[in-house]
């Protein structure tokens, strides 16, 4: 699966992929602050994107629901 990385000047970084059904989904990570938006592009119009803003704890909860065991936030240094 290919994940497309698109810099969004003044906003952050968009990571998108296409599902087996041809749907485009991804995450926009905003800088500064690291806010994450879950995005879904319309089949008919790629400019008509649905967006759901998630807090860090909501993003971690969603990752857990999707079966991700560990979530590493690259914006924060690890604390040992």
NORCOR-V793054 format. One record per residue. N is the residue number from 1. RES is the residue in one letter. PHI is phi in radians with two decimals (none if undefined). PSI is psi in degrees with one decimal (999 if undefined). OMEGA is omega in radians with two decimals (* if undefined). Layout:
# NORCOR-V793054
N;RES;PHI;PSI;OMEGA
N;RES;PHI;PSI;OMEGA
This chain:
# NORCOR-V793054
1;X;none;133.4;3.12
2;X;-1.69;131.6;3.05
3;X;-1.89;121.8;3.13
4;X;-1.54;127.1;3.08
5;X;-1.82;124.2;-3.13
6;X;-2.22;113.4;3.05
7;X;-1.14;136.1;3.09
8;X;-2.01;95.7;-3.07
9;X;-0.91;129.8;3.14
10;X;1.40;-4.4;-3.11
11;X;-2.10;-61.4;-3.09
12;X;2.79;-130.2;-3.06
13;X;-2.37;134.6;3.08
14;X;-1.88;130.9;3.05
15;X;-2.05;119.8;-3.08
16;X;-2.26;151.8;2.98
17;X;-2.51;164.0;3.14
18;X;-1.89;128.6;-3.14
19;X;-1.31;171.1;3.11
20;X;-1.06;-26.2;3.12
21;X;-1.51;1.1;3.11
22;X;1.50;12.0;3.11
23;X;-1.57;143.1;-3.11
24;X;-1.82;121.1;3.13
25;X;-2.32;157.9;3.13
26;X;-3.11;-167.4;-3.11
27;X;-2.35;135.5;2.98
28;X;-1.85;121.6;3.08
29;X;-1.79;120.4;-3.09
30;X;-1.54;143.2;3.06
31;X;-2.12;137.5;-0.14
32;X;-1.38;174.3;3.04
33;X;1.80;-31.4;3.08
34;X;1.35;12.7;3.10
35;X;-0.95;141.6;-3.13
36;X;-2.06;134.1;3.05
37;X;-2.03;127.6;3.02
38;X;-1.45;125.3;-3.05
39;X;-2.13;149.4;-3.13
40;X;-2.48;121.2;-3.12
41;X;-1.52;141.1;3.08
42;X;-1.14;144.6;3.08
43;X;-1.09;-37.9;-3.04
44;X;-1.42;-35.2;-3.02
45;X;-2.49;105.8;-3.12
46;X;-1.08;-17.9;3.09
47;X;-1.40;-15.2;3.12
48;X;-1.63;84.5;-3.05
49;X;-1.79;133.1;3.03
50;X;-1.53;144.5;-3.05
51;X;-2.41;138.3;3.06
52;X;-2.27;115.6;-3.14
53;X;-1.43;131.2;-3.13
54;X;-2.06;138.4;2.97
55;X;-1.29;169.6;3.13
56;X;-1.03;-44.6;-3.11
57;X;-1.17;-34.8;3.08
58;X;-1.18;-39.7;3.10
59;X;-1.10;-40.6;3.11
60;X;-1.15;-41.6;3.11
61;X;-1.09;-43.0;3.11
62;X;-1.11;-42.5;3.09
63;X;-1.03;-40.5;3.09
64;X;-1.10;-41.2;3.11
65;X;-1.12;-30.8;-3.14
66;X;-1.48;-1.7;3.07
67;X;1.65;14.4;3.10
68;X;-1.44;127.2;-3.11
69;X;-1.42;-41.0;-3.09
70;X;-2.25;134.5;3.05
71;X;-2.02;124.6;-3.14
72;X;-1.95;124.2;3.10
73;X;-1.62;108.8;-3.09
74;X;-1.22;-13.3;-3.13
75;X;-1.35;-21.4;-3.11
76;X;-1.97;133.0;3.08
77;X;-1.17;147.0;3.12
78;X;-1.20;145.8;-3.13
79;X;-1.98;116.6;-3.11
80;X;-1.76;999;*
